[in-house]
């Protein structure tokens, strides 16, 4: 067996074990998992043979880039905010929102990013059009 195939299979086995333990294949960049995290990133962007893609897909590998995942998460939380506004009549979600603490934290982070000049212009426009209170 070619050395690069042996190495790929060894990395795959590590990812498979990670996925089994954590329920997903999104390996964080920590001191313990840095090598595996780099490998998973390279799998998303590199050229793979069909058997490699099939093996990764079989364990639930997420093929989306970090940016795509972040954009999806932002949009999901924006929709939650829209639903909150529809049921409460306003978008002033308390930081310690009992029913959804993630939403309260997200709203506070949007304000913080806006105040720091770090929130994307398209997101400012979307939230402003919803009636977001800065």
Rosetta blueprint (number, residue, H / E / L):
1 X L
2 X L
3 X H
4 X H
5 X H
6 X H
7 X H
8 X H
9 X H
10 X H
11 X H
12 X H
13 X H
14 X H
15 X H
16 X H
17 X H
18 X H
19 X H
20 X H
21 X H
22 X H
23 X L
24 X L
25 X L
26 X L
27 X L
28 X L
29 X L
30 X L
31 X L
32 X L
33 X L
34 X H
35 X H
36 X H
37 X H
38 X H
39 X H
40 X H
41 X H
42 X H
43 X H
44 X H
45 X H
46 X L
47 X L
48 X L
49 X L
50 X H
51 X H
52 X H
53 X H
54 X H
55 X H
56 X H
57 X H
58 X H
59 X L
60 X L
61 X L
62 X L
63 X L
64 X L
65 X L
66 X H
67 X H
68 X H
69 X H
70 X H
71 X H
72 X H
73 X H
74 X H
75 X H
76 X H
77 X H
78 X H
79 X H
80 X H
81 X H
82 X H
83 X H
84 X H
85 X H
86 X H
87 X H
88 X H
89 X L
90 X L
91 X L
92 X L
93 X L
94 X L
95 X L
96 X L
97 X L
98 X L
99 X L
100 X L
101 X H
102 X H
103 X H
104 X H
105 X H
106 X H
107 X H
108 X H
109 X H
110 X H
111 X H
112 X H
113 X H
114 X H
115 X H
116 X L
117 X L
118 X L
119 X L
120 X L
121 X H
122 X H
123 X H
124 X H
125 X H
126 X H
127 X H
128 X H
129 X H
130 X H
131 X L
132 X L
133 X L
134 X L
